[in-house]
Amino acid sequence: MEKKYVIGIDLGGTKINGALADLEGNVISQHIIPTNASEGEEKVLNRIFQVIEKVLTDASKTSEDIKAIGIGSPGPLDAKKGIIISTPNLPFDNFELIKPIKQKFNIPTYLDNDANVAAIGEHIFGAGKGTDNMVFITVSTGVGGGAIINGKIYRGNTCNALEIGHTTIEKDGPRCNCGNYGCVEALASGTAIGKRANEAVERGEETSLKNYKELTSYEVFKEAKQGDKVASGILDSCLNYLGICVANIIATFDPEMVIIGGGVSHGGNIVFDKVREVVKERCLESMANACSIVPAGLGADSGVIGAVALAISESDD
């Protein structure tokens, strides 16, 4: 019997998002539950089981109908061995995630980090469809990335390639959560934008940002669009660093396309105009001209659609 369906699981610190889809990426059934990470490894694993069983039941399918399961998770992890090494928002510590899922459902199951999974999703179903060489960057709480090279995901030696959020772009820059100084994540993430805004208010700068009890990148974009000079200055600085990051990526990979997703990308033209401007200034002209810089094509379900794409791409190899 030809198997015509796959299951994708987006495993996050707050929720587990599962979908059963056909081989064209059309979602047949979907189920989302809280991760409840504080309950520990086994409880989270059982909740993944629940999601898989639920999407099967809701679609009136059985394990026999499923070609593969794809799982996207924060890293670091070992995709080859199916092990999550550790991650701040999940309870796993060198945990064999894939083996028990394969044993329970008798379905080939594949694991990859969430940025790689999103890159695969964008390549197969999103903005990168039809490209051979593309890089996906997610810019939100943190900064991550994934690269498609010659039509295949590039994982690197330890399966954790393109930790671009932890590349250094300012040697004396602010300390990053990883312990380094001047990382992209510490200078250009949504968290970094919010932090800069809070610091401006604490210094007593004259800005409409002081009207908010809590400041995130969302409020900074909102006030910049209303003409607030402090908010605009913060964005100009942080997005300049993001542009440097993208210029470095283009110089390294020479891709046809760089796709930017995540919460910061929702800032729209402010983001993309600045990044393109910086790339034009800093990149070799021939490489910059040959590379499109575009917003991600998959929306709020990009993680789970990426996991579906992972299942399809790995089971086709």
C-alpha positions in Angstrom: 0.0 0.0 0.0 1.3 3.4 -1.0 1.6 5.7 2.0 0.2 9.2 1.1 0.5 11.1 4.4 3.0 12.4 6.9 2.9 13.8 10.4 4.8 16.9 11.5 5.4 17.9 15.1 6.6 21.3 16.1 8.0 20.8 19.7 8.3 24.1 21.5 8.9 25.2 25.1 5.2 26.3 25.5 3.3 24.1 23.0 3.3 21.0 20.9 1.8 21.6 17.5 1.1 18.5 15.4 -0.4 18.1 11.9 -1.2 15.2 9.6 -0.8 16.3 6.0 -0.7 14.9 2.5 2.5 14.9 0.4 1.7 18.3 -1.0 1.7 19.8 2.5 -2.1 20.2 2.7 -3.0 19.8 6.4 -5.8 17.2 7.0 -5.9 17.4 10.8 -4.1 19.4 13.4 -3.9 19.4 17.2 -2.1 21.7 19.6 -1.5 21.1 23.4 0.6 22.8 26.0 4.1 21.3 26.4 4.1 21.4 30.2 7.8 21.2 30.1 8.2 21.4 33.9 6.6 17.9 34.2 9.8 16.3 32.8 11.0 14.2 29.9 8.6 11.3 30.0 5.5 13.4 30.4 6.5 15.6 27.4 7.2 12.4 25.4 3.7 11.1 26.3 2.2 14.4 25.2 3.9 14.0 21.8 2.3 10.5 21.7 -1.1 12.1 22.4 -0.7 14.6 19.6 0.2 11.9 17.1 -2.7 9.7 18.1 -5.1 12.7 18.0 -4.2 13.8 14.5 -4.4 10.2 13.3 -7.9 9.8 14.9 -9.2 13.1 13.6 -8.1 12.3 10.0 -9.5 8.7 10.3 -6.0 7.4 9.5 -3.8 4.7 11.1 -0.1 4.3 11.4 -0.3 2.2 8.2 -1.2 5.3 6.2 1.8 7.4 7.4 5.0 7.5 5.4 7.1 9.4 8.0 7.0 11.7 11.1 9.1 14.8 11.2 9.9 16.6 14.4 11.4 20.1 14.8 12.9 21.0 18.2 15.1 23.7 19.7 18.7 22.5 19.9 21.4 21.6 20.4 20.6 18.1 19.2 21.9 15.2 17.3 19.7 14.7 14.3 21.5 11.5 13.2 20.9 9.7 16.5 17.6 11.3 17.3 18.8 12.8 20.6 18.0 16.2 22.1 21.2 17.1 23.9 19.8 20.0 25.9 17.7 23.1 25.4 16.8 25.9 27.9 13.0 25.6 27.6 12.6 21.8 27.5 13.4 19.2 30.1 15.5 17.0 27.9 19.1 16.0 28.8 20.7 13.7 26.1 17.2 12.3 25.6 16.5 9.7 23.0 13.4 11.2 21.5 13.1 9.4 18.2 13.6 5.7 19.3 10.5 5.4 21.5 8.3 7.2 18.9 9.4 4.7 16.2 8.9 1.8 18.5 5.4 2.9 19.5 4.0 3.8 16.0 6.3 1.8 13.7 6.8 4.8 11.5 10.1 6.2 10.3 10.7 9.3 12.4 13.2 12.2 11.8 14.4 15.0 14.1 16.0 18.3 13.3 16.5 21.7 14.9 13.6 24.1 14.5 15.5 26.6 12.3 16.5 23.8 9.9 13.0 22.6 9.8 11.7 26.1 9.0 14.3 26.4 6.2 13.1 23.0 4.7 9.5 24.2 5.0 10.3 27.5 3.2 12.3 25.6 0.5 9.5 23.1 -0.2 6.3 25.1 0.4 7.2 28.7 1.1 9.2 31.7 -0.3 12.2 29.6 -1.3 10.3 27.2 -3.5 12.2 26.6 -6.7 15.6 27.7 -5.3 18.7 25.5 -5.1 20.6 27.7 -2.6 18.9 29.7 0.1 19.3 30.7 3.7 16.5 31.1 6.2 17.0 33.4 9.2 14.5 33.6 12.0 14.7 36.8 14.1 12.5 36.9 17.2 13.4 36.2 20.8 16.7 34.8 19.5 18.3 34.5 16.1 18.7 31.2 14.2 19.1 30.0 10.7 19.2 27.1 8.2 20.8 26.8 4.8 19.7 24.8 1.7 22.8 24.1 -0.4 22.4 22.4 -3.8 18.8 21.6 -2.9 19.6 19.9 0.4 19.6 21.1 4.0 23.1 21.7 5.3 23.5 20.4 8.9 27.2 20.5 9.5 29.4 18.2 11.5 27.4 18.1 14.7 24.0 18.8 13.0 23.9 22.3 14.5 25.1 24.4 11.5 24.0 28.1 11.1 23.9 29.1 14.7 24.2 32.5 13.2 22.7 34.2 16.3 25.9 33.4 18.0 28.3 34.7 15.4 30.2 37.9 16.6 29.5 41.1 14.8 30.8 43.6 17.5 33.8 42.4 19.4 33.1 44.7 22.4 29.3 44.4 22.2 26.9 43.4 24.9 27.1 40.0 26.6 24.9 37.4 25.0 23.0 34.6 26.9 25.5 32.1 25.4 28.3 33.8 27.3 30.0 35.5 24.3 30.0 39.2 23.7 28.7 41.0 20.6 26.6 38.2 19.1 24.0 38.9 16.5 21.4 37.7 19.0 22.5 40.3 21.6 22.4 43.1 19.0 19.7 42.4 16.5 17.0 40.1 18.0 13.6 41.2 19.1 14.9 40.8 22.7 17.8 43.1 21.9 15.4 45.8 20.4 13.2 45.6 23.5 16.2 45.8 25.9 17.5 48.9 24.1 14.0 50.5 24.4 13.9 49.8 28.2 17.4 51.3 28.6 16.3 54.5 26.8 13.3 54.9 29.0 15.4 54.3 32.2 17.9 56.9 31.0 15.0 59.4 30.9 15.1 60.0 27.1 12.2 61.9 25.7 10.2 59.3 23.9 6.7 57.9 23.6 8.1 54.5 24.6 7.8 55.7 28.3 4.0 55.3 28.0 4.3 51.5 28.1 4.6 49.4 31.2 6.3 46.6 29.2 8.4 47.2 26.2 9.1 44.6 23.5 10.1 45.0 19.8 6.4 45.3 18.9 6.0 48.6 20.8 9.3 49.9 19.3 8.1 49.2 15.7 4.7 50.7 16.6 6.2 54.0 17.9 8.8 54.2 15.1 6.0 54.1 12.6 4.3 57.0 14.5 7.5 59.0 14.1 9.2 58.6 17.5 12.9 59.4 17.0 14.2 57.3 19.8 12.3 54.2 18.6 13.5 54.9 15.1 17.1 55.2 16.2 16.9 51.9 18.1 15.6 50.1 15.0 18.1 51.8 12.7 21.0 50.5 15.0 19.6 47.0 15.6 18.6 46.5 11.9 22.0 47.7 10.8 23.5 44.8 12.8 21.0 42.4 11.2 22.0 43.8 7.8 25.7 43.1 8.6 24.7 39.5 9.6 22.9 39.1 6.2 25.8 40.5 4.3 28.1 38.0 6.0 25.8 35.2 5.1 25.7 36.2 1.5 29.5 36.5 1.4 29.8 33.0 2.9 27.1 31.0 1.0 26.4 33.1 -2.2 22.7 32.1 -2.0 19.9 33.0 -4.5 17.8 34.1 -1.6 17.9 35.0 2.0 14.5 34.6 3.7 13.8 36.4 7.0 11.1 35.2 9.3 10.2 35.4 13.0 8.5 38.2 14.9 11.0 41.0 13.9 10.3 40.3 10.2 6.7 41.4 10.8 8.1 45.0 11.0 7.8 45.0 7.2 9.4 47.6 5.0 11.3 49.1 7.9 13.2 45.8 8.3 13.7 44.8 4.7 14.6 48.3 3.4 17.3 48.7 6.1 18.7 45.2 5.6 18.9 45.6 1.8 20.6 49.0 2.2 23.3 47.6 4.5 23.8 44.5 2.3 24.3 46.8 -0.7 26.9 48.9 1.2 28.8 45.9 2.6 28.5 43.0 0.2 30.3 42.4 -3.1 28.1 44.0 -5.7 27.7 40.9 -8.0 26.7 38.7 -5.0 24.3 41.2 -3.5 22.6 41.8 -6.9 22.2 38.1 -7.4 20.5 37.5 -4.0 16.9 38.3 -3.1 16.1 39.3 0.5 12.5 38.4 1.2 10.0 37.8 4.0 9.1 34.2 5.0 6.2 32.7 3.0 4.8 30.4 5.7 2.8 32.0 8.5 2.1 31.1 12.1 2.2 27.4 11.4 5.7 27.6 9.8 7.1 25.3 12.5 4.6 22.5 11.9 4.6 22.8 8.1 8.4 22.7 8.3 8.2 19.4 10.3 5.8 18.1 7.6 8.4 19.1 5.0 11.1 17.4 7.0 9.1 14.1 7.0 8.5 14.4 3.2 12.1 15.3 2.3 13.8 12.7 4.5 11.5 9.8 3.5 12.1 10.7 -0.2 15.9 10.4 0.1 
